[in-house]
Amino acid sequence: MKTFWTILTFALAALAVGGLMNAQKAADGPSLVGDVVIAGALGLGAAASWRKRKALDTSA
């Protein structure tokens, strides 16, 4: 199960970084805001899944 949480963490982090890279190329303000908000949500998801993985380490 730790492997799943690790893979999920890295996948969400990669999507967040990709979203921020895409936000730099945005043509208009609303698109930029949307990209940054979505990247932030993905980053929070990555942090939460990393905490879940760490919790599995201590419970084992």
C-alpha positions in Angstrom: 0.0 0.0 0.0 3.0 2.3 0.6 3.9 1.9 -3.1 0.5 3.2 -4.1 0.7 6.3 -2.0 4.2 7.0 -3.2 3.3 6.7 -6.8 0.2 8.8 -6.2 2.3 11.5 -4.5 4.8 11.7 -7.4 2.0 11.7 -10.0 0.1 14.5 -8.3 3.4 16.5 -7.8 4.2 16.1 -11.5 0.8 17.3 -12.5 1.1 20.3 -10.2 4.5 21.3 -11.7 3.0 20.8 -15.2 0.1 23.0 -14.2 2.4 25.8 -13.0 4.4 25.5 -16.2 1.2 25.8 -18.2 0.1 28.8 -16.2 3.2 30.7 -17.3 2.1 30.4 -20.9 -1.5 31.5 -20.2 -2.9 34.1 -22.6 -5.5 35.6 -20.3 -6.1 36.3 -16.6 -8.9 33.8 -15.8 -6.9 30.9 -17.4 -3.8 31.8 -15.4 -5.9 31.9 -12.1 -7.5 28.6 -13.0 -4.2 26.9 -13.7 -2.6 28.2 -10.5 -5.6 27.1 -8.4 -5.7 23.6 -9.9 -1.9 23.3 -9.5 -2.3 24.3 -5.8 -5.0 21.7 -5.3 -2.9 19.0 -6.9 0.0 20.1 -4.7 -2.1 19.8 -1.6 -3.2 16.4 -2.7 0.4 15.3 -3.1 1.2 16.6 0.4 -1.8 14.7 1.8 -0.9 11.5 0.1 2.7 11.8 1.3 1.4 12.3 4.9 -0.8 9.2 4.4 2.3 7.2 3.3 4.3 8.4 6.3 1.4 7.4 8.6 1.6 3.9 7.2 5.3 3.8 8.1 4.6 4.6 11.7 1.6 2.2 12.1 3.5 -0.8 10.7 
